[in-house]
Amino acid sequence: MSFPDTKTLSSLADDALLACGAPPMNALSKSAPAHVARTPITGASLGAVAGDSNVGLAVDRANTAFTAWRDTPAPLRGELVRLLGEQLRKHKADLARLVQLEVGKIESEALGEVQEMIDICDFAVGLSRQLHGLTIASERPGHRLMEQWHPMGPTAVITAFNFPVAVWSWNAALALVCGNSVIWKASELTPLTAIATQALLERAAAKVGAPAHICQLLLGDGAIGAELVAADGVAIVSATGSTAMGRKVAPVVAARFGRSILELGGNNAALITPSADMELVVRGVTFSAAGTAGQRCTSLRRLIVHNSRLDEVTTRLGTAFASLPVGSPLDAGTLVGPLITMTAMRQMEAALDRARAEGGTVVVGGERHLADEAPDAAYMRPAIVAMPGQTEIVHTETFAPILYVMAYDQFDEAMRLHNEVPQGLASSIFTTDVREAERFCSGGGSDCGIANVNIGPSGAEIGGAFGGEKTTGGGRESGSDAWKAYMRRATNTINYSNALPLAQGVQFG
């Protein structure tokens, strides 16, 4: 396999940036401090970029923009998001190319990420005419109770590398139609996708006449994110990342009585029951475990298989994993691209060593790939590891394509294995037994925010609220009524009578 040289990759990045209305990299690097943009495809630097990193100024600007934007009728706020969706449709391929270059996703997954942005824009435009409250019966004659939702304030969005633009759009589209301004702290690993997306947003904002600085982008390391989290002028902090990151963010926001929306670690499992459709199992498990090189928060990491199907499942999945084309995501035939950094590769290797030390056996994969062709890139074969039980390493999320396989005899045992890990994001069951499916999705079944039947845990649609429980943080983004997290609730009592009766029968004077 041959890889494009650095000049070619940089040229592809520049073409995509320019198409989206952003400057090329040689212009982006002229102000300080500069930040290096790298590609996991070869491990090379694409160039240096620089952007705003003044948190205090950004917060002040966001509050000024908010005071104007909150009084803008919600359908007009929706027009901004509609125009953003138009820009994304026009530049879908350009933005997807930057996702490929900075994250290492194959073309289909990169295009899918931008499509997710388009979908949430469509959702939010409709939502802009449906930010409804309630009318509630009052116990007092001549009175009406009413519930309204109002804009909350500047919203900080801190995103991770693996979905560098889709997760921003989940938050920004909703926050904007809800009447909030947005400050985006992008991952330091994906500055180019952020710069291009910001340029598209600014085009849309100019067309609709939105207030200046309605959505701002900050580039830099974790120190900038920490300053943003602590800023008193930020009403909402939506942060995506590891559980360790969330443990730092949550108490800081809580201490100043801000609101957090946390999307943290996942350690997602699938149950394979005696009645499971094996064709669905092989396809669903392979994509969920190996797609995006195992770097989705919803990636499948644990497979809990009934003993009667264990040999069949392991054999068929082993064949599927061994046949997966691993290589440059720019090549049409590739299904699995690189890990994001060499550090991520070393973490995968360490996790496999630890699994072996805890009694596990690597069934297939786990070795480095294309080391001679791309010595500075982290290509790894997706691994299946047979484990004697749910050991310490199995309780730990490793952001890499490792699938731990364990056996069970009774359904209750499978549910215990499923629920005993600290994370609670996504889950699935493969079964044709309606009773097992219903038990899995019931309150006494999966303890995750997402519970699927006969599909893997990854690949969420924007129509449903996305998020998880336990150390996943409890946040919800995207569809359903997740919009309420970006607004404040006000309960109104309206007296349209000439009397003043008190509630609960209280008599006063």
Kinemage of the C-alpha trace (Angstrom):
@kinemage 1
@onewidth
@group {chain A} dominant
@subgroup {mainchain}
@vectorlist {calphas} color= white
{ca met a 1} P 0.000 0.000 0.000
{ca ser a 2} L 1.282 3.451 -0.895
{ca phe a 3} L 0.534 6.614 1.077
{ca pro a 4} L 0.259 10.191 -0.227
{ca asp a 5} L 3.203 12.402 0.627
{ca thr a 6} L 2.820 15.271 3.089
{ca lys a 7} L 2.642 17.899 0.348
{ca thr a 8} L -0.306 16.110 -1.256
{ca leu a 9} L -2.124 15.748 2.073
{ca ser a 10} L -1.565 19.419 2.924
{ca ser a 11} L -2.840 20.404 -0.502
{ca leu a 12} L -6.007 18.368 0.045
{ca ala a 13} L -6.525 20.155 3.361
{ca asp a 14} L -6.002 23.584 1.831
{ca asp a 15} L -8.461 22.867 -0.991
{ca ala a 16} L -11.129 21.830 1.508
{ca leu a 17} L -10.502 24.837 3.765
{ca leu a 18} L -10.737 27.282 0.878
{ca ala a 19} L -13.943 25.675 -0.404
{ca cys a 20} L -15.525 26.186 3.021
{ca gly a 21} L -14.510 29.833 3.086
{ca ala a 22} L -11.590 29.437 5.506
{ca pro a 23} L -8.039 30.658 4.842
{ca pro a 24} L -5.356 28.158 3.785
{ca met a 25} L -2.951 26.925 6.419
{ca asn a 26} L -0.106 29.272 5.512
{ca ala a 27} L -2.449 32.173 6.333
{ca leu a 28} L -3.796 30.521 9.479
{ca ser a 29} L -0.303 30.191 10.943
{ca lys a 30} L 0.638 33.877 10.791
{ca ser a 31} L -0.768 34.792 14.196
{ca ala a 32} L 0.445 33.335 17.475
{ca pro a 33} L 0.206 31.015 19.224
{ca ala a 34} L 0.426 28.488 16.415
{ca his a 35} L -0.893 24.952 16.776
{ca val a 36} L 0.261 21.976 14.719
{ca ala a 37} L -2.354 20.169 12.634
{ca arg a 38} L -1.427 16.519 12.107
{ca thr a 39} L -2.882 13.649 10.140
{ca pro a 40} L -3.070 10.115 11.563
{ca ile a 41} L -2.945 8.767 7.993
{ca thr a 42} L 0.831 9.134 7.941
{ca gly a 43} L 1.550 10.812 11.273
{ca ala a 44} L 2.883 13.868 9.440
{ca ser a 45} L 2.279 17.521 10.211
{ca leu a 46} L -0.044 19.233 7.748
{ca gly a 47} L 1.016 22.665 8.935
{ca ala a 48} L 0.638 25.136 11.765
{ca val a 49} L -2.602 26.938 12.463
{ca ala a 50} L -3.580 29.603 14.976
{ca gly a 51} L -6.848 30.878 16.286
{ca asp a 52} L -8.494 32.748 19.127
{ca ser a 53} L -7.543 31.563 22.608
{ca asn a 54} L -8.659 34.520 24.734
{ca val a 55} L -11.335 32.948 26.929
{ca gly a 56} L -12.228 36.094 28.864
{ca leu a 57} L -12.839 38.099 25.700
{ca ala a 58} L -14.852 35.255 24.173
{ca val a 59} L -17.110 35.034 27.244
{ca asp a 60} L -17.719 38.790 27.251
{ca arg a 61} L -18.582 38.717 23.566
{ca ala a 62} L -20.854 35.706 24.047
{ca asn a 63} L -22.838 37.499 26.743
{ca thr a 64} L -23.245 40.579 24.565
{ca ala a 65} L -24.451 38.435 21.654
{ca phe a 66} L -26.793 36.515 23.957
{ca thr a 67} L -28.656 39.624 25.115
{ca ala a 68} L -29.607 40.361 21.490
{ca trp a 69} L -30.121 36.782 20.331
{ca arg a 70} L -32.459 35.751 23.176
{ca asp a 71} L -34.962 38.422 22.078
{ca thr a 72} L -34.881 37.263 18.457
{ca pro a 73} L -38.019 35.212 17.647
{ca ala a 74} L -37.208 31.517 17.723
{ca pro a 75} L -38.260 30.874 14.089
{ca leu a 76} L -35.765 33.539 13.006
{ca arg a 77} L -33.125 31.841 15.111
{ca gly a 78} L -34.065 28.673 13.250
{ca glu a 79} L -33.310 30.443 9.977
{ca leu a 80} L -29.652 30.681 10.960
{ca val a 81} L -29.535 26.934 11.519
{ca arg a 82} L -31.393 26.315 8.256
{ca leu a 83} L -28.791 28.325 6.371
{ca leu a 84} L -26.014 26.425 8.159
{ca gly a 85} L -27.615 23.194 6.942
{ca glu a 86} L -27.570 24.555 3.393
{ca gln a 87} L -23.862 25.328 3.684
{ca leu a 88} L -23.196 21.838 5.013
{ca arg a 89} L -25.083 20.261 2.122
{ca lys a 90} L -23.082 22.305 -0.351
{ca his a 91} L -19.732 21.502 1.277
{ca lys a 92} L -20.417 18.009 2.596
{ca ala a 93} L -17.553 16.437 0.637
{ca asp a 94} L -15.109 19.230 1.580
{ca leu a 95} L -15.770 18.967 5.310
{ca ala a 96} L -15.742 15.159 5.141
{ca arg a 97} L -12.310 15.289 3.522
{ca leu a 98} L -10.985 17.276 6.481
{ca val a 99} L -12.512 14.732 8.874
{ca gln a 100} L -10.671 12.014 6.958
{ca leu a 101} L -7.389 13.882 7.093
{ca glu a 102} L -7.546 14.777 10.788
{ca val a 103} L -9.339 11.758 12.290
{ca gly a 104} L -8.515 8.982 9.837
{ca lys a 105} L -12.110 7.980 9.113
{ca ile a 106} L -12.956 6.174 5.922
{ca glu a 107} L -14.919 8.223 3.388
{ca ser a 108} L -18.300 6.663 4.189
{ca glu a 109} L -17.972 7.405 7.901
{ca ala a 110} L -16.662 10.927 7.292
{ca leu a 111} L -19.570 11.702 4.965
{ca gly a 112} L -21.900 10.164 7.542
{ca glu a 113} L -20.602 12.528 10.200
{ca val a 114} L -21.374 15.574 8.066
{ca gln a 115} L -24.769 14.109 7.208
{ca glu a 116} L -25.422 13.909 10.939
{ca met a 117} L -24.758 17.651 11.107
{ca ile a 118} L -27.250 18.241 8.313
{ca asp a 119} L -29.825 16.055 10.048
{ca ile a 120} L -29.584 17.898 13.364
{ca cys a 121} L -29.920 21.219 11.535
{ca asp a 122} L -33.159 19.969 9.977
{ca phe a 123} L -34.355 18.798 13.396
{ca ala a 124} L -33.480 22.101 15.051
{ca val a 125} L -35.208 24.182 12.364
{ca gly a 126} L -38.461 22.358 13.086
{ca leu a 127} L -37.829 22.670 16.791
{ca ser a 128} L -37.572 26.462 16.482
{ca arg a 129} L -41.363 26.542 16.071
{ca gln a 130} L -42.025 24.011 18.841
{ca leu a 131} L -40.307 25.349 21.957
{ca his a 132} L -43.538 24.834 23.824
{ca gly a 133} L -44.436 24.936 27.500
{ca leu a 134} L -47.528 23.751 29.380
{ca thr a 135} L -50.821 25.074 30.667
{ca ile a 136} L -51.536 23.543 34.072
{ca ala a 137} L -54.829 23.458 35.982
{ca ser a 138} L -54.811 25.658 39.080
{ca glu a 139} L -56.537 24.796 42.338
{ca arg a 140} L -57.508 28.473 42.725
{ca pro a 141} L -60.552 29.829 40.895
{ca gly a 142} L -59.797 32.481 38.300
{ca his a 143} L -56.152 31.420 38.088
{ca arg a 144} L -54.032 29.717 35.448
{ca leu a 145} L -50.655 28.052 35.806
{ca met a 146} L -48.313 28.232 32.842
{ca glu a 147} L -44.839 26.870 32.168
{ca gln a 148} L -42.469 28.607 29.763
{ca trp a 149} L -38.955 27.893 28.500
{ca his a 150} L -36.470 30.723 28.075
{ca pro a 151} L -32.914 30.982 26.698
{ca met a 152} L -30.324 30.001 29.297
{ca gly a 153} L -27.179 31.886 28.297
{ca pro a 154} L -23.758 31.382 26.697
{ca thr a 155} L -23.128 27.700 26.027
{ca ala a 156} L -19.613 26.246 26.009
{ca val a 157} L -19.192 23.212 23.772
{ca ile a 158} L -16.040 21.145 24.355
{ca thr a 159} L -15.626 18.428 21.737
{ca ala a 160} L -13.433 15.352 21.326
{ca phe a 161} L -11.408 14.273 18.303
{ca asn a 162} L -13.454 11.247 17.273
{ca phe a 163} L -16.531 13.199 16.160
{ca pro a 164} L -14.930 16.588 15.665
{ca val a 165} L -17.902 18.335 14.068
{ca ala a 166} L -21.043 16.195 14.554
{ca val a 167} L -21.070 16.555 18.340
{ca trp a 168} L -20.536 20.312 18.016
{ca ser a 169} L -23.579 20.478 15.752
{ca trp a 170} L -25.740 18.489 18.195
{ca asn a 171} L -25.085 21.184 20.769
{ca ala a 172} L -24.761 24.303 18.631
{ca ala a 173} L -27.887 23.748 16.525
{ca leu a 174} L -30.047 23.275 19.612
{ca ala a 175} L -28.365 26.006 21.661
{ca leu a 176} L -28.774 28.533 18.834
{ca val a 177} L -32.481 27.892 18.207
{ca cys a 178} L -33.021 27.976 21.976
{ca gly a 179} L -31.635 31.516 21.989
{ca asn a 180} L -28.141 30.951 23.377
{ca ser a 181} L -24.766 32.067 22.105
{ca val a 182} L -22.063 29.394 21.674
{ca ile a 183} L -18.353 29.168 22.486
{ca trp a 184} L -16.681 26.134 20.933
{ca lys a 185} L -13.472 24.681 22.340
{ca ala a 186} L -12.493 22.213 19.627
{ca ser a 187} L -10.172 19.252 20.138
{ca glu a 188} L -6.539 20.222 19.697
{ca leu a 189} L -6.247 17.158 17.424
{ca thr a 190} L -8.785 18.473 14.886
{ca pro a 191} L -8.302 22.225 14.385
{ca leu a 192} L -8.866 22.201 10.617
{ca thr a 193} L -12.351 20.682 10.721
{ca ala a 194} L -13.259 23.214 13.401
{ca ile a 195} L -11.949 26.174 11.394
{ca ala a 196} L -13.833 25.060 8.277
{ca thr a 197} L -17.061 24.497 10.211
{ca gln a 198} L -16.770 27.898 11.880
{ca ala a 199} L -16.352 29.502 8.460
{ca leu a 200} L -19.553 27.845 7.221
{ca leu a 201} L -21.405 28.990 10.337
{ca glu a 202} L -20.191 32.552 9.865
{ca arg a 203} L -21.470 32.540 6.284
{ca ala a 204} L -24.909 31.526 7.528
{ca ala a 205} L -24.831 34.053 10.395
{ca ala a 206} L -23.982 36.894 8.004
{ca lys a 207} L -26.912 36.032 5.740
{ca val a 208} L -29.416 36.104 8.588
{ca gly a 209} L -27.937 39.176 10.286
{ca ala a 210} L -27.168 37.381 13.542
{ca pro a 211} L -25.357 39.315 16.283
{ca ala a 212} L -21.571 39.421 16.063
{ca his a 213} L -19.843 36.590 17.904
{ca ile a 214} L -23.018 34.518 18.183
{ca cys a 215} L -20.801 31.447 17.799
{ca gln a 216} L -17.072 31.621 18.536
{ca leu a 217} L -14.238 29.118 18.125
{ca leu a 218} L -11.337 28.718 20.548
{ca leu a 219} L -8.260 26.699 19.602
{ca gly a 220} L -5.663 25.388 21.997
{ca asp a 221} L -4.930 22.824 24.667
{ca gly a 222} L -6.745 21.674 27.787
{ca ala a 223} L -5.810 24.800 29.739
{ca ile a 224} L -8.172 26.819 27.540
{ca gly a 225} L -10.945 24.314 28.158
{ca ala a 226} L -10.343 24.485 31.906
{ca glu a 227} L -10.547 28.281 31.869
{ca leu a 228} L -13.772 28.129 29.882
{ca val a 229} L -15.308 25.603 32.297
{ca ala a 230} L -14.527 27.891 35.244
{ca ala a 231} L -15.829 31.098 33.623
{ca asp a 232} L -18.752 32.607 35.552
{ca gly a 233} L -20.277 34.061 32.393
{ca val a 234} L -20.846 30.617 30.856
{ca ala a 235} L -24.295 29.273 31.706
{ca ile a 236} L -23.958 25.777 30.215
{ca val a 237} L -20.940 23.545 29.673
{ca ser a 238} L -21.439 20.629 27.307
{ca ala a 239} L -18.292 18.507 27.437
{ca thr a 240} L -17.484 15.323 25.547
{ca gly a 241} L -14.485 13.233 26.553
{ca ser a 242} L -13.216 10.717 29.048
{ca thr a 243} L -14.697 10.022 32.453
{ca ala a 244} L -11.476 11.394 33.965
{ca met a 245} L -12.099 14.666 32.156
{ca gly a 246} L -15.685 14.718 33.391
{ca arg a 247} L -14.587 14.282 36.994
{ca lys a 248} L -12.638 17.531 36.633
{ca val a 249} L -15.326 19.456 34.770
{ca ala a 250} L -18.398 18.574 36.856
{ca pro a 251} L -17.327 19.933 40.270
{ca val a 252} L -15.977 23.171 38.784
{ca val a 253} L -19.244 23.906 36.976
{ca ala a 254} L -21.308 22.837 39.990
{ca ala a 255} L -19.299 25.069 42.329
{ca arg a 256} L -20.418 28.140 40.390
{ca phe a 257} L -23.964 26.743 39.951
{ca gly a 258} L -23.624 26.343 36.192
{ca arg a 259} L -25.226 23.545 34.213
{ca ser a 260} L -23.304 20.567 32.826
{ca ile a 261} L -24.137 18.262 29.937
{ca leu a 262} L -21.571 15.463 30.158
{ca glu a 263} L -20.939 12.782 27.510
{ca leu a 264} L -18.132 10.681 28.942
{ca gly a 265} L -16.724 7.139 28.744
{ca gly a 266} L -18.432 4.083 27.312
{ca asn a 267} L -17.734 0.375 27.783
{ca asn a 268} L -20.499 -0.977 25.641
{ca ala a 269} L -21.675 -4.571 25.505
{ca ala a 270} L -23.817 -6.795 23.304
{ca leu a 271} L -25.586 -9.959 24.451
{ca ile a 272} L -25.709 -12.852 21.984
{ca thr a 273} L -28.543 -15.178 22.991
{ca pro a 274} L -29.296 -18.753 21.850
{ca ser a 275} L -31.897 -17.501 19.352
{ca ala a 276} L -29.745 -14.746 17.811
{ca asp a 277} L -29.731 -14.316 14.019
{ca met a 278} L -26.085 -14.985 13.195
{ca glu a 279} L -26.061 -12.909 10.019
{ca leu a 280} L -27.118 -9.872 12.011
{ca val a 281} L -24.605 -10.700 14.737
{ca val a 282} L -21.597 -10.868 12.413
{ca arg a 283} L -22.411 -7.650 10.568
{ca gly a 284} L -23.589 -5.682 13.592
{ca val a 285} L -20.759 -6.727 15.883
{ca thr a 286} L -18.008 -6.253 13.308
{ca phe a 287} L -19.048 -2.703 12.462
{ca ser a 288} L -19.671 -1.726 16.085
{ca ala a 289} L -16.332 -3.085 17.291
{ca ala a 290} L -14.036 -2.201 14.368
{ca gly a 291} L -15.704 0.830 12.775
{ca thr a 292} L -13.795 4.094 13.253
{ca ala a 293} L -10.933 1.865 14.485
{ca gly a 294} L -12.826 1.353 17.734
{ca gln a 295} L -12.675 5.092 18.499
{ca arg a 296} L -16.371 5.762 19.016
{ca cys a 297} L -17.745 6.336 22.492
{ca thr a 298} L -20.403 3.807 21.448
{ca ser a 299} L -17.921 1.245 20.055
{ca leu a 300} L -18.664 -2.334 21.082
{ca arg a 301} L -16.042 -3.488 23.594
{ca arg a 302} L -17.651 -6.456 25.382
{ca leu a 303} L -19.444 -9.432 23.813
{ca ile a 304} L -21.408 -11.623 26.211
{ca val a 305} L -22.286 -14.855 24.395
{ca his a 306} L -24.429 -17.811 25.434
{ca asn a 307} L -22.288 -20.928 25.800
{ca ser a 308} L -24.322 -22.731 23.122
{ca arg a 309} L -23.256 -20.141 20.510
{ca leu a 310} L -19.766 -19.286 21.781
{ca asp a 311} L -17.705 -21.369 19.333
{ca glu a 312} L -19.818 -20.342 16.345
{ca val a 313} L -19.724 -16.663 17.219
{ca thr a 314} L -15.987 -16.632 17.895
{ca thr a 315} L -15.177 -18.501 14.692
{ca arg a 316} L -17.348 -16.387 12.420
{ca leu a 317} L -16.281 -13.104 13.953
{ca gly a 318} L -12.639 -14.182 13.803
{ca thr a 319} L -13.010 -14.770 10.061
{ca ala a 320} L -14.707 -11.394 9.586
{ca phe a 321} L -12.094 -9.507 11.617
{ca ala a 322} L -9.214 -11.191 9.796
{ca ser a 323} L -10.640 -10.112 6.442
{ca leu a 324} L -11.104 -6.431 7.317
{ca pro a 325} L -9.049 -4.178 5.002
{ca val a 326} L -6.895 -1.960 7.244
{ca gly a 327} L -5.120 0.972 5.635
{ca ser a 328} L -5.263 4.538 4.421
{ca pro a 329} L -8.784 5.921 4.781
{ca leu a 330} L -8.282 7.720 1.487
{ca asp a 331} L -8.274 4.363 -0.337
{ca ala a 332} L -11.721 3.232 -1.497
{ca gly a 333} L -11.375 -0.361 -0.295
{ca thr a 334} L -10.360 0.441 3.282
{ca leu a 335} L -12.773 -0.306 6.136
{ca val a 336} L -10.501 0.379 9.128
{ca gly a 337} L -8.205 3.388 9.270
{ca pro a 338} L -5.539 4.359 11.807
{ca leu a 339} L -5.721 5.094 15.481
{ca ile a 340} L -5.505 8.811 16.166
{ca thr a 341} L -1.947 8.827 17.612
{ca met a 342} L 0.972 6.559 18.415
{ca thr a 343} L 0.028 7.001 22.066
{ca ala a 344} L -3.347 5.413 21.309
{ca met a 345} L -1.545 2.477 19.686
{ca arg a 346} L 0.637 1.979 22.752
{ca gln a 347} L -2.464 2.040 24.951
{ca met a 348} L -4.028 -0.685 22.810
{ca glu a 349} L -0.885 -2.806 23.032
{ca ala a 350} L -0.755 -2.320 26.806
{ca ala a 351} L -4.414 -3.322 27.146
{ca leu a 352} L -3.778 -6.532 25.182
{ca asp a 353} L -0.775 -7.351 27.355
{ca arg a 354} L -2.869 -6.801 30.441
{ca ala a 355} L -5.690 -8.956 29.064
{ca arg a 356} L -3.230 -11.806 28.506
{ca ala a 357} L -1.916 -11.378 32.047
{ca glu a 358} L -5.490 -11.658 33.326
{ca gly a 359} L -6.053 -14.968 31.531
{ca gly a 360} L -7.228 -13.757 28.142
{ca thr a 361} L -6.343 -15.265 24.767
{ca val a 362} L -6.059 -13.168 21.612
{ca val a 363} L -8.145 -15.024 19.041
{ca val a 364} L -7.312 -12.778 16.099
{ca gly a 365} L -5.693 -9.411 15.424
{ca gly a 366} L -3.959 -7.066 17.822
{ca glu a 367} L -0.785 -6.648 15.787
{ca arg a 368} L 0.591 -3.496 14.236
{ca his a 369} L -0.026 -3.113 10.518
{ca leu a 370} L 1.775 -1.169 7.757
{ca ala a 371} L 4.667 -0.193 10.018
{ca asp a 372} L 7.130 -0.174 7.110
{ca glu a 373} L 4.908 1.865 4.805
{ca ala a 374} L 3.787 4.355 7.455
{ca pro a 375} L 6.247 4.211 10.366
{ca asp a 376} L 4.789 7.286 12.098
{ca ala a 377} L 1.157 6.157 11.845
{ca ala a 378} L -0.763 3.834 14.178
{ca tyr a 379} L -2.423 1.127 12.084
{ca met a 380} L -3.582 -1.879 14.129
{ca arg a 381} L -5.492 -5.033 13.265
{ca pro a 382} L -8.817 -5.142 15.205
{ca ala a 383} L -8.559 -7.757 17.946
{ca ile a 384} L -10.856 -10.345 19.478
{ca val a 385} L -9.828 -11.500 22.937
{ca ala a 386} L -11.435 -14.485 24.687
{ca met a 387} L -11.649 -13.680 28.395
{ca pro a 388} L -12.320 -16.062 31.321
{ca gly a 389} L -14.614 -13.439 32.844
{ca gln a 390} L -15.025 -9.732 33.341
{ca thr a 391} L -11.569 -8.929 34.702
{ca glu a 392} L -10.155 -5.527 35.575
{ca ile a 393} L -9.074 -4.702 32.021
{ca val a 394} L -12.555 -5.525 30.745
{ca his a 395} L -13.957 -2.943 33.164
{ca thr a 396} L -11.636 -0.332 31.624
{ca glu a 397} L -12.441 1.553 28.423
{ca thr a 398} L -9.599 1.381 25.895
{ca phe a 399} L -10.240 3.645 22.900
{ca ala a 400} L -9.144 1.065 20.323
{ca pro a 401} L -10.577 -1.875 18.343
{ca ile a 402} L -10.481 -4.562 21.048
{ca leu a 403} L -13.475 -6.856 21.548
{ca tyr a 404} L -13.521 -8.928 24.757
{ca val a 405} L -15.624 -12.087 24.488
{ca met a 406} L -17.125 -13.810 27.536
{ca ala a 407} L -19.619 -16.651 28.004
{ca tyr a 408} L -22.810 -16.967 30.025
{ca asp a 409} L -25.342 -19.704 30.824
{ca gln a 410} L -28.407 -17.917 32.226
{ca phe a 411} L -29.964 -14.633 31.113
{ca asp a 412} L -29.738 -13.124 34.607
{ca glu a 413} L -26.004 -13.900 34.602
{ca ala a 414} L -25.628 -12.105 31.270
{ca met a 415} L -27.416 -9.034 32.614
{ca arg a 416} L -25.213 -9.010 35.694
{ca leu a 417} L -22.096 -9.076 33.527
{ca his a 418} L -23.561 -6.386 31.328
{ca asn a 419} L -24.421 -3.957 34.129
{ca glu a 420} L -21.505 -4.417 36.523
{ca val a 421} L -19.095 -2.068 34.695
{ca pro a 422} L -18.969 1.578 35.835
{ca gln a 423} L -19.884 3.025 32.430
{ca gly a 424} L -23.454 3.183 31.129
{ca leu a 425} L -23.617 4.589 27.608
{ca ala a 426} L -24.789 2.107 24.954
{ca ser a 427} L -25.843 -1.536 24.842
{ca ser a 428} L -27.510 -4.097 22.620
{ca ile a 429} L -28.958 -7.592 22.510
{ca phe a 430} L -29.235 -9.980 19.581
{ca thr a 431} L -32.266 -12.199 20.076
{ca thr a 432} L -35.445 -13.366 18.364
{ca asp a 433} L -37.094 -14.058 21.724
{ca val a 434} L -39.454 -11.158 22.423
{ca arg a 435} L -39.327 -11.816 26.156
{ca glu a 436} L -35.538 -11.429 26.240
{ca ala a 437} L -35.737 -8.285 24.134
{ca glu a 438} L -38.352 -6.720 26.395
{ca arg a 439} L -36.479 -7.677 29.564
{ca phe a 440} L -33.307 -6.142 28.156
{ca cys a 441} L -35.061 -2.834 27.403
{ca ser a 442} L -37.037 -2.741 30.652
{ca gly a 443} L -36.161 -0.813 33.779
{ca gly a 444} L -34.604 -3.940 35.253
{ca gly a 445} L -32.564 -4.676 32.123
{ca ser a 446} L -29.778 -2.630 30.548
{ca asp a 447} L -28.715 0.259 32.782
{ca cys a 448} L -27.449 2.288 29.807
{ca gly a 449} L -28.858 5.395 28.178
{ca ile a 450} L -29.060 3.494 24.874
{ca ala a 451} L -30.446 -0.059 24.652
{ca asn a 452} L -30.772 -1.598 21.174
{ca val a 453} L -32.254 -4.855 19.887
{ca asn a 454} L -30.721 -6.726 16.928
{ca ile a 455} L -28.326 -3.925 16.044
{ca gly a 456} L -25.017 -2.976 17.621
{ca pro a 457} L -24.645 -0.190 20.193
{ca ser a 458} L -23.122 2.332 17.759
{ca gly a 459} L -24.703 4.358 14.990
{ca ala a 460} L -27.240 6.510 16.857
{ca glu a 461} L -29.761 8.609 14.919
{ca ile a 462} L -30.319 12.257 15.804
{ca gly a 463} L -34.045 11.770 16.481
{ca gly a 464} L -33.383 10.187 19.865
{ca ala a 465} L -31.678 11.790 22.830
{ca phe a 466} L -28.048 10.630 23.018
{ca gly a 467} L -26.227 9.983 26.286
{ca gly a 468} L -25.647 7.568 29.135
{ca glu a 469} L -25.760 6.955 32.853
{ca lys a 470} L -23.283 6.209 35.672
{ca thr a 471} L -19.755 7.393 34.836
{ca thr a 472} L -20.916 8.292 31.322
{ca gly a 473} L -22.174 11.470 32.969
{ca gly a 474} L -25.950 11.464 32.570
{ca gly a 475} L -26.063 14.098 29.826
{ca arg a 476} L -28.382 14.060 26.830
{ca glu a 477} L -27.806 15.724 23.457
{ca ser a 478} L -29.363 15.742 20.003
{ca gly a 479} L -33.012 14.683 19.600
{ca ser a 480} L -36.183 14.055 21.593
{ca asp a 481} L -36.508 16.692 24.347
{ca ala a 482} L -32.756 17.198 24.831
{ca trp a 483} L -33.389 20.849 23.890
{ca lys a 484} L -34.647 21.484 27.427
{ca ala a 485} L -31.081 21.228 28.744
{ca tyr a 486} L -30.264 24.418 26.839
{ca met a 487} L -33.137 26.449 28.342
{ca arg a 488} L -34.432 27.520 31.731
{ca arg a 489} L -37.935 26.759 32.927
{ca ala a 490} L -40.239 29.418 34.388
{ca thr a 491} L -43.557 28.638 36.077
{ca asn a 492} L -46.102 31.481 35.881
{ca thr a 493} L -49.293 31.941 37.903
{ca ile a 494} L -51.794 34.289 36.265
{ca asn a 495} L -54.694 35.636 38.297
{ca tyr a 496} L -57.508 36.835 36.029
{ca ser a 497} L -60.069 37.222 38.835
{ca asn a 498} L -60.875 40.046 41.248
{ca ala a 499} L -60.051 37.899 44.297
{ca leu a 500} L -56.807 36.755 45.848
{ca pro a 501} L -57.308 33.192 47.136
{ca leu a 502} L -54.160 31.533 48.484
{ca ala a 503} L -53.005 28.032 47.608
{ca gln a 504} L -53.494 25.096 49.966
{ca gly a 505} L -56.398 26.903 51.594
{ca val a 506} L -54.121 29.266 53.541
{ca gln a 507} L -55.972 32.162 55.229
{ca phe a 508} L -54.024 35.351 55.850
{ca gly a 509} L -55.853 38.377 57.235
